[in-house]
Amino acid sequence: MSKHAPGSGSLKDLEQRKREVFKPLLENPFSKGAEWPPVERSTAETIMECLTQVLSGYGSYLEMKKSDKRKAMQEHELAGKITIGFNSTVKKLEEQAKPNRARLLGKASTIKKPKTEKTGEKYVKYVFVAKSDISTTLLTSCFPLLTFAASASAHDRVKLVELPRGASNRLSDVLRTENVSILSFEAGWKGGKLLFDVVNSSVGDVAVPWLEGLFDDSPASAPRYEKPNIKFVKTTVPIGKVAKTKQKPVLKKKKNRKGVAEKSPHEKA
């Protein structure tokens, strides 16, 4: 019986055509991330109604300010206590989160922690996002973890509220501003007391179990940053695998009665 030639497809040949590789595995139990606090539909509508009421006056102020920039106007009580849009809101939250992040990384920080309204300091405490009206999840996926990290303490968390579908258009109308889907308010704004009371009583805090020790006073109990634990698995992969390419169909020339092949329309031209 003849032996199989190399490359003939025998089992021995197939084994020889594999090579050993090491595939990395990242051991990370926290890849799921934090979830948004659930909000009942009726509660979301109530919050939306409160938002439109408290923002109506500020919307008129913004419209007049845009129409005549040269005219000196008395500043609205909400000016400086609200952020509108992704960039300004995230910037505020990032600033608030700096002390907690420094502590998490085990670095000494000279940055003061955000204070609550009791001390008179600015503190962004309420964040509203029209999540269903934003097409890309990249703009909304950061908010649960960011609002948690930006909180002042375990008992004074930043509230993250998901608004009902269609909230973006309603906010844009009341604020006379296009594409409004993200807002934040400072806790010290007295005009938002009714809105804040509804949120505090009906919307839970963002839960991040693996960061719960972030606000503990004891340095030993604080979570610490650790390098990723990467492991490698030894396996094999086939080599010399050629991708199949689609072959163009070959048109057969028809023969006439005399046995002569007829020319195609392109050849006749």
LOLO-339009 format. One record per residue (C-alpha): residue number from 1; residue in one letter; x, y, z. Coordinates in steps of 0.001 Angstrom, whole numbers, always signed. Example, Ala and Ser with C-alpha at 12.3 -4.5 7.8 and 13.67 -1.06 7.14 Angstrom:
BEGIN
+-----+------+---------+---------+---------+
: seq : type :       u :       v :       w :
+-----+------+---------+---------+---------+
:   1 :    A :  +12300 :   -4500 :   +7800 :
:   2 :    S :  +13670 :   -1060 :   +7140 :
+-----+------+---------+---------+---------+
END
This chain:
BEGIN
+-----+------+---------+---------+---------+
: seq : type :       u :       v :       w :
+-----+------+---------+---------+---------+
:   1 :    M :      +0 :      +0 :      +0 :
:   2 :    S :   +1448 :   +3350 :   -1064 :
:   3 :    K :   +2159 :   +6063 :   +1474 :
:   4 :    H :    +352 :   +9395 :   +1306 :
:   5 :    A :   +2419 :  +12156 :    -195 :
:   6 :    P :   +2832 :  +15407 :   +1795 :
:   7 :    G :    -148 :  +17684 :   +1305 :
:   8 :    S :   -2410 :  +14801 :    +289 :
:   9 :    G :   -4874 :  +15411 :   +3153 :
:  10 :    S :   -3913 :  +12541 :   +5468 :
:  11 :    L :   -4493 :  +12856 :   +9242 :
:  12 :    K :    -764 :  +13038 :   +9871 :
:  13 :    D :    -402 :  +15779 :   +7311 :
:  14 :    L :   -3301 :  +17764 :   +8828 :
:  15 :    E :   -1647 :  +17590 :  +12265 :
:  16 :    Q :   +1619 :  +18873 :  +10806 :
:  17 :    R :    -195 :  +21817 :   +9229 :
:  18 :    K :   -1202 :  +23240 :  +12643 :
:  19 :    R :    +899 :  +25526 :  +14785 :
:  20 :    E :    +828 :  +26261 :  +18497 :
:  21 :    V :    -399 :  +29668 :  +19678 :
:  22 :    F :   -1104 :  +31311 :  +23034 :
:  23 :    K :   -4451 :  +33105 :  +23343 :
:  24 :    P :   -4780 :  +35740 :  +26096 :
:  25 :    L :   -7670 :  +35559 :  +28570 :
:  26 :    L :   -8547 :  +38642 :  +30612 :
:  27 :    E :   -9868 :  +37800 :  +34057 :
:  28 :    N :  -12339 :  +40608 :  +34751 :
:  29 :    P :  -15486 :  +40038 :  +36845 :
:  30 :    F :  -16549 :  +43667 :  +36451 :
:  31 :    S :  -16977 :  +43774 :  +32666 :
:  32 :    K :  -20775 :  +44018 :  +32869 :
:  33 :    G :  -20657 :  +47528 :  +34291 :
:  34 :    A :  -23211 :  +49470 :  +36301 :
:  35 :    E :  -26896 :  +49521 :  +35401 :
:  36 :    W :  -29320 :  +52426 :  +35201 :
:  37 :    P :  -31723 :  +52835 :  +38139 :
:  38 :    P :  -35193 :  +51626 :  +37083 :
:  39 :    V :  -37877 :  +54294 :  +36702 :
:  40 :    E :  -41562 :  +53441 :  +36390 :
:  41 :    R :  -43370 :  +54890 :  +33399 :
:  42 :    S :  -45798 :  +56957 :  +35484 :
:  43 :    T :  -42923 :  +58298 :  +37588 :
:  44 :    A :  -40934 :  +59217 :  +34483 :
:  45 :    E :  -43902 :  +61176 :  +33127 :
:  46 :    T :  -44320 :  +62996 :  +36447 :
:  47 :    I :  -40638 :  +63937 :  +36441 :
:  48 :    M :  -40948 :  +65115 :  +32853 :
:  49 :    E :  -43893 :  +67350 :  +33757 :
:  50 :    C :  -41926 :  +68854 :  +36649 :
:  51 :    L :  -38968 :  +69476 :  +34347 :
:  52 :    T :  -41030 :  +71379 :  +31784 :
:  53 :    Q :  -42547 :  +73528 :  +34539 :
:  54 :    V :  -39300 :  +74513 :  +36238 :
:  55 :    L :  -37477 :  +75083 :  +32924 :
:  56 :    S :  -40078 :  +77235 :  +31156 :
:  57 :    G :  -38780 :  +80496 :  +32627 :
:  58 :    Y :  -35171 :  +79607 :  +31873 :
:  59 :    G :  -36111 :  +78786 :  +28278 :
:  60 :    S :  -37555 :  +82283 :  +27819 :
:  61 :    Y :  -34388 :  +83736 :  +29352 :
:  62 :    L :  -32186 :  +81831 :  +26879 :
:  63 :    E :  -34326 :  +82931 :  +23937 :
:  64 :    M :  -34116 :  +86616 :  +24874 :
:  65 :    K :  -30391 :  +86312 :  +25510 :
:  66 :    K :  -29841 :  +84857 :  +22035 :
:  67 :    S :  -32022 :  +87442 :  +20285 :
:  68 :    D :  -30213 :  +90473 :  +21704 :
:  69 :    K :  -26700 :  +89671 :  +22915 :
:  70 :    R :  -25773 :  +93342 :  +23333 :
:  71 :    K :  -28571 :  +94066 :  +25775 :
:  72 :    A :  -27641 :  +93715 :  +29438 :
:  73 :    M :  -29980 :  +91274 :  +31157 :
:  74 :    Q :  -30455 :  +90276 :  +34735 :
:  75 :    E :  -29040 :  +86781 :  +35199 :
:  76 :    H :  -31575 :  +84016 :  +35721 :
:  77 :    E :  -31429 :  +82211 :  +39075 :
:  78 :    L :  -30709 :  +78920 :  +37261 :
:  79 :    A :  -27759 :  +80315 :  +35294 :
:  80 :    G :  -24556 :  +78591 :  +36389 :
:  81 :    K :  -26492 :  +75854 :  +38187 :
:  82 :    I :  -27459 :  +73858 :  +35096 :
:  83 :    T :  -25592 :  +72079 :  +32301 :
:  84 :    I :  -27169 :  +71348 :  +28924 :
:  85 :    G :  -25661 :  +68736 :  +26626 :
:  86 :    F :  -23155 :  +65891 :  +26832 :
:  87 :    N :  -19862 :  +67807 :  +26978 :
:  88 :    S :  -20716 :  +70292 :  +29725 :
:  89 :    T :  -22427 :  +67652 :  +31871 :
:  90 :    V :  -19614 :  +65109 :  +31615 :
:  91 :    K :  -17027 :  +67824 :  +32317 :
:  92 :    K :  -18760 :  +68746 :  +35590 :
:  93 :    L :  -19076 :  +65133 :  +36676 :
:  94 :    E :  -15442 :  +64403 :  +35811 :
:  95 :    E :  -14317 :  +67289 :  +38024 :
:  96 :    Q :  -16417 :  +65978 :  +40906 :
:  97 :    A :  -15081 :  +62450 :  +40467 :
:  98 :    K :  -11392 :  +63440 :  +40642 :
:  99 :    P :  -10944 :  +63037 :  +44436 :
: 100 :    N :  -12603 :  +59615 :  +44465 :
: 101 :    R :  -10580 :  +58439 :  +41476 :
: 102 :    A :   -7336 :  +59585 :  +43082 :
: 103 :    R :   -8233 :  +57646 :  +46215 :
: 104 :    L :   -9109 :  +54584 :  +44145 :
: 105 :    L :   -5701 :  +54671 :  +42468 :
: 106 :    G :   -3967 :  +55032 :  +45817 :
: 107 :    K :   -2665 :  +58509 :  +45047 :
: 108 :    A :   -2565 :  +61392 :  +47484 :
: 109 :    S :   -5010 :  +64033 :  +46328 :
: 110 :    T :   -5132 :  +67696 :  +47265 :
: 111 :    I :   -8504 :  +68065 :  +45510 :
: 112 :    K :  -11379 :  +68656 :  +47892 :
: 113 :    K :  -14368 :  +66356 :  +47752 :
: 114 :    P :  -17598 :  +67816 :  +46342 :
: 115 :    K :  -19756 :  +69426 :  +49007 :
: 116 :    T :  -23519 :  +69300 :  +49366 :
: 117 :    E :  -25961 :  +72192 :  +49317 :
: 118 :    K :  -25700 :  +72462 :  +53121 :
: 119 :    T :  -22239 :  +73989 :  +52861 :
: 120 :    G :  -23202 :  +76327 :  +50024 :
: 121 :    E :  -20694 :  +74725 :  +47641 :
: 122 :    K :  -21584 :  +73766 :  +44067 :
: 123 :    Y :  -22488 :  +70107 :  +43733 :
: 124 :    V :  -24043 :  +68518 :  +40633 :
: 125 :    K :  -26491 :  +66041 :  +42135 :
: 126 :    Y :  -29234 :  +65468 :  +39536 :
: 127 :    V :  -28549 :  +64182 :  +36024 :
: 128 :    F :  -31355 :  +63640 :  +33505 :
: 129 :    V :  -30785 :  +61713 :  +30275 :
: 130 :    A :  -33232 :  +61047 :  +27420 :
: 131 :    K :  -31567 :  +57696 :  +26833 :
: 132 :    S :  -34228 :  +56321 :  +24463 :
: 133 :    D :  -33846 :  +59353 :  +22172 :
: 134 :    I :  -30060 :  +59001 :  +21788 :
: 135 :    S :  -29150 :  +56712 :  +18890 :
: 136 :    T :  -25643 :  +55700 :  +20000 :
: 137 :    T :  -25028 :  +53956 :  +23326 :
: 138 :    L :  -21490 :  +55384 :  +23482 :
: 139 :    L :  -22948 :  +58681 :  +24697 :
: 140 :    T :  -24949 :  +57126 :  +27526 :
: 141 :    S :  -22968 :  +54078 :  +28701 :
: 142 :    C :  -20574 :  +56180 :  +30811 :
: 143 :    F :  -23200 :  +57835 :  +33023 :
: 144 :    P :  -23950 :  +55107 :  +35624 :
: 145 :    L :  -20307 :  +54674 :  +36627 :
: 146 :    L :  -19504 :  +58376 :  +36263 :
: 147 :    T :  -22391 :  +59553 :  +38443 :
: 148 :    F :  -21446 :  +56986 :  +41093 :
: 149 :    A :  -17818 :  +58146 :  +41140 :
: 150 :    A :  -18897 :  +61803 :  +41257 :
: 151 :    S :  -21008 :  +61314 :  +44394 :
: 152 :    A :  -20093 :  +63155 :  +47586 :
: 153 :    S :  -20587 :  +60198 :  +49936 :
: 154 :    A :  -22387 :  +56893 :  +50386 :
: 155 :    H :  -25420 :  +58762 :  +51727 :
: 156 :    D :  -25322 :  +61629 :  +49230 :
: 157 :    R :  -25217 :  +60052 :  +45773 :
: 158 :    V :  -25620 :  +61753 :  +42426 :
: 159 :    K :  -29058 :  +60847 :  +41065 :
: 160 :    L :  -29219 :  +59499 :  +37507 :
: 161 :    V :  -32680 :  +59674 :  +35917 :
: 162 :    E :  -33666 :  +58075 :  +32610 :
: 163 :    L :  -36354 :  +60181 :  +30925 :
: 164 :    P :  -39201 :  +58691 :  +28838 :
: 165 :    R :  -39083 :  +58373 :  +25051 :
: 166 :    G :  -39766 :  +61689 :  +23332 :
: 167 :    A :  -38301 :  +63728 :  +26206 :
: 168 :    S :  -35627 :  +65235 :  +23950 :
: 169 :    N :  -38183 :  +67063 :  +21786 :
: 170 :    R :  -40071 :  +68324 :  +24825 :
: 171 :    L :  -36902 :  +69614 :  +26473 :
: 172 :    S :  -35797 :  +71280 :  +23237 :
: 173 :    D :  -39149 :  +73064 :  +22981 :
: 174 :    V :  -39212 :  +74340 :  +26554 :
: 175 :    L :  -35565 :  +75490 :  +26464 :
: 176 :    R :  -35777 :  +76939 :  +22919 :
: 177 :    T :  -32611 :  +74964 :  +22173 :
: 178 :    E :  -32047 :  +72231 :  +19590 :
: 179 :    N :  -31255 :  +68593 :  +20464 :
: 180 :    V :  -31475 :  +68751 :  +24252 :
: 181 :    S :  -31202 :  +65218 :  +25630 :
: 182 :    I :  -28894 :  +65565 :  +28672 :
: 183 :    L :  -29265 :  +67934 :  +31642 :
: 184 :    S :  -27811 :  +68305 :  +35113 :
: 185 :    F :  -28659 :  +70504 :  +38092 :
: 186 :    E :  -26773 :  +71586 :  +41167 :
: 187 :    A :  -28292 :  +70561 :  +44479 :
: 188 :    G :  -28291 :  +74151 :  +45712 :
: 189 :    W :  -30890 :  +75400 :  +43196 :
: 190 :    K :  -33897 :  +76324 :  +45336 :
: 191 :    G :  -36260 :  +76590 :  +42366 :
: 192 :    G :  -35941 :  +72875 :  +41697 :
: 193 :    K :  -37102 :  +71703 :  +45145 :
: 194 :    L :  -40343 :  +70136 :  +43859 :
: 195 :    L :  -38496 :  +68303 :  +41078 :
: 196 :    F :  -35730 :  +67142 :  +43417 :
: 197 :    D :  -38223 :  +65856 :  +46001 :
: 198 :    V :  -39932 :  +63705 :  +43364 :
: 199 :    V :  -36593 :  +62284 :  +42196 :
: 200 :    N :  -35313 :  +61599 :  +45727 :
: 201 :    S :  -38490 :  +59762 :  +46724 :
: 202 :    S :  -39000 :  +57672 :  +43568 :
: 203 :    V :  -35616 :  +57020 :  +41899 :
: 204 :    G :  -33000 :  +54771 :  +43482 :
: 205 :    D :  -29239 :  +55233 :  +43532 :
: 206 :    V :  -26837 :  +53796 :  +40981 :
: 207 :    A :  -25485 :  +50506 :  +42348 :
: 208 :    V :  -21868 :  +49478 :  +41720 :
: 209 :    P :  -21163 :  +46586 :  +44155 :
: 210 :    W :  -17440 :  +46390 :  +43462 :
: 211 :    L :  -17006 :  +50105 :  +44294 :
: 212 :    E :  -19134 :  +50277 :  +47447 :
: 213 :    G :  -16029 :  +50804 :  +49598 :
: 214 :    L :  -15117 :  +53949 :  +47678 :
: 215 :    F :  -16720 :  +56221 :  +50275 :
: 216 :    D :  -15440 :  +54447 :  +53407 :
: 217 :    D :  -13377 :  +56689 :  +55673 :
: 218 :    S :  -10881 :  +53958 :  +56520 :
: 219 :    P :   -7994 :  +53860 :  +54003 :
: 220 :    A :   -7650 :  +50102 :  +54496 :
: 221 :    S :  -11230 :  +49465 :  +53378 :
: 222 :    A :  -10995 :  +51624 :  +50267 :
: 223 :    P :  -10817 :  +49740 :  +46959 :
: 224 :    R :   -7439 :  +49688 :  +45270 :
: 225 :    Y :   -6511 :  +49570 :  +41620 :
: 226 :    E :   -4949 :  +46282 :  +40558 :
: 227 :    K :   -3315 :  +45396 :  +37281 :
: 228 :    P :   -5377 :  +43161 :  +34977 :
: 229 :    N :   -4808 :  +39458 :  +35506 :
: 230 :    I :   -4064 :  +38155 :  +32005 :
: 231 :    K :   -3666 :  +34431 :  +31470 :
: 232 :    F :   -2673 :  +32527 :  +28329 :
: 233 :    V :   -4163 :  +29336 :  +26937 :
: 234 :    K :   -2040 :  +27097 :  +24759 :
: 235 :    T :   -3878 :  +25941 :  +21646 :
: 236 :    T :   -3344 :  +25233 :  +17947 :
: 237 :    V :   -4577 :  +26884 :  +14776 :
: 238 :    P :   -4408 :  +25647 :  +11179 :
: 239 :    I :   -1819 :  +27199 :   +8875 :
: 240 :    G :   -1626 :  +27540 :   +5145 :
: 241 :    K :   -5366 :  +27985 :   +4838 :
: 242 :    V :   -6130 :  +29712 :   +1565 :
: 243 :    A :   -9295 :  +31723 :   +1345 :
: 244 :    K :  -11654 :  +30522 :   -1315 :
: 245 :    T :  -12214 :  +33000 :   -4108 :
: 246 :    K :  -15272 :  +33076 :   -6249 :
: 247 :    Q :  -14535 :  +32123 :   -9825 :
: 248 :    K :  -16191 :  +34038 :  -12581 :
: 249 :    P :  -18550 :  +31864 :  -14637 :
: 250 :    V :  -17229 :  +31012 :  -18093 :
: 251 :    L :  -19730 :  +31517 :  -20869 :
: 252 :    K :  -19771 :  +28703 :  -23363 :
: 253 :    K :  -19983 :  +29711 :  -26981 :
: 254 :    K :  -22894 :  +28331 :  -28913 :
: 255 :    K :  -22234 :  +26500 :  -32130 :
: 256 :    N :  -24279 :  +26984 :  -35257 :
: 257 :    R :  -25436 :  +24222 :  -37535 :
: 258 :    K :  -22093 :  +24221 :  -39385 :
: 259 :    G :  -20229 :  +23523 :  -36129 :
: 260 :    V :  -18607 :  +26970 :  -35984 :
: 261 :    A :  -18708 :  +28793 :  -32645 :
: 262 :    E :  -20788 :  +31964 :  -32741 :
: 263 :    K :  -19307 :  +35221 :  -31497 :
: 264 :    S :  -20703 :  +36951 :  -28434 :
: 265 :    P :  -22301 :  +40405 :  -28814 :
: 266 :    H :  -19129 :  +42013 :  -27361 :
: 267 :    E :  -16885 :  +40186 :  -29831 :
: 268 :    K :  -19085 :  +41246 :  -32757 :
: 269 :    A :  -18684 :  +44877 :  -31760 :
+-----+------+---------+---------+---------+
END
